[in-house]
Amino acid sequence: MIMLFYKIIKIGTHGNNPMLPRDTPNLGQGLPGGSKHYRAFVGLPENYDIVSSMQFNLLTQMNLRENHSVLDIGCGSLRAGRLLIPYLLPKKYFGLEPEKWLIDDAIKYELGQDIIEIKKPVFSYDEDFNFGAFNEKFDYVLAQSIFSHAPEKTIRKCAIEVEKVMKPDSIFVATFYEGTENYTGTKWAYPENVYYTFEKIKKIFEEANLICRRLDWNSGLQNWILITKPENKDYSVEFSDFTKQTNMVNQLNSYKEQLKKIESHPYVKFGLKVRNILNKIRH
Ligand SMILES: C[S@@+](CC[C@H](N)C(=O)[O-])C[C@H]1O[C@@H](n2cnc3c(N)ncnc32)[C@H](O)[C@@H]1O
């Protein structure tokens, strides 16, 4: 009974991470992605900080300045917004998110009301990509971990709507999971991931009169794409050597994780055992 009480208190404060001080607020650590906690709902809580910085770094490496406007599609619990809002000038951050509670919790636990009053970010809780409601054309558009859960018709709708609020030189960066086949379901899949070929994604955007290219920015998690209007088709970005190096390290870590998963599969484990036995017999 005492142990149970202790566990409840522990989860209520800093989760299961013994590395964090006892008075650390509830970061959702240990919860699976998709759980009803503002950090866990948008992905693995242990990656919350790094996915914040990865998005912020990408945009600033692509020359985002404080006077630019940013549309964050499916902004969730402001994983990117908690860095972008303080950086940008007032009324320059626009977040669209159907789950209002995520934004409310992010303001309560991450940002605080003062910064909202100073920076005046604009939010919409719509799920039909009605970007026109913001009455704005955006310099930058971000969609991190949206197409990795969306059915084709949703990506198509997003592409058509986003084209209307892009300027000739707007930069739109987004992620998806690249696969060899295309998700054919009609429902938003979460927390599961869905996969598309790059050719499919490219075609969806082309049909919305946009150009879609691969972006050489490896988050170690998903594949990034760069979407522009045809007028801006020659836009290119060169990441610094340091960034390239970091990206390679991230990619290597991601491959190591995948290898670990493959090696823990029962068939592979069995195969490895057989190989060891055969090696012993041979020598
Ligand atoms: C995996 S989370 C990513 C959130 C955020 N982009 C980030 O990186 O933290 C996916 C988000 O998309 C939101 N979402 C679901 N359907 C949507 C829709 N139709 N339009 C916009 N966002 C949607 C979810 O509520 C969720 O917050």
The ligand as a MOL file (V3000), in Angstrom:
LIG
                    3D

  0  0  0     0  0            999 V3000
M  V30 BEGIN CTAB
M  V30 COUNTS 27 29 0 0 0
M  V30 BEGIN ATOM
M  V30 1 C 2.1110 13.8950 -33.6680 0
M  V30 2 S 1.2690 15.3640 -33.2430 0 CHG=1
M  V30 3 C 2.4750 16.5800 -33.7320 0
M  V30 4 C 2.2210 17.9250 -33.1010 0
M  V30 5 C 3.2470 19.0030 -33.4060 0
M  V30 6 N 3.3310 19.2990 -34.8150 0
M  V30 7 C 4.5880 18.6290 -32.8310 0
M  V30 8 O 5.5290 18.4030 -33.5800 0
M  V30 9 O 4.6600 18.5180 -31.6230 0 CHG=-1
M  V30 10 C 0.0170 15.5080 -34.4550 0
M  V30 11 C -0.9250 16.6680 -34.1940 0
M  V30 12 O -1.8220 16.8430 -35.2910 0
M  V30 13 C -3.0660 17.2250 -34.7750 0
M  V30 14 N -4.1250 16.9970 -35.7770 0
M  V30 15 C -4.9430 15.9400 -35.9230 0
M  V30 16 N -5.8150 16.1460 -36.9430 0
M  V30 17 C -5.5160 17.3650 -37.4600 0
M  V30 18 C -6.0870 18.1680 -38.5090 0
M  V30 19 N -7.0920 17.7340 -39.2550 0
M  V30 20 N -5.5470 19.3730 -38.7320 0
M  V30 21 C -4.5140 19.8160 -37.9870 0
M  V30 22 N -3.9540 19.1130 -36.9720 0
M  V30 23 C -4.4490 17.9080 -36.7160 0
M  V30 24 C -3.1760 16.3620 -33.5190 0
M  V30 25 O -4.1840 16.8280 -32.6420 0
M  V30 26 C -1.7810 16.4690 -32.9610 0
M  V30 27 O -1.6220 17.5670 -32.1090 0
M  V30 END ATOM
M  V30 BEGIN BOND
M  V30 1 1 1 2
M  V30 2 1 2 3
M  V30 3 1 2 10
M  V30 4 1 3 4
M  V30 5 1 4 5
M  V30 6 1 5 6
M  V30 7 1 5 7
M  V30 8 2 7 8
M  V30 9 1 7 9
M  V30 10 1 10 11
M  V30 11 1 11 12
M  V30 12 1 11 26
M  V30 13 1 12 13
M  V30 14 1 13 14
M  V30 15 1 13 24
M  V30 16 1 14 15
M  V30 17 1 14 23
M  V30 18 2 15 16
M  V30 19 1 16 17
M  V30 20 1 17 18
M  V30 21 2 17 23
M  V30 22 1 18 19
M  V30 23 2 18 20
M  V30 24 1 20 21
M  V30 25 2 21 22
M  V30 26 1 22 23
M  V30 27 1 24 25
M  V30 28 1 24 26
M  V30 29 1 26 27
M  V30 END BOND
M  V30 END CTAB
M  END
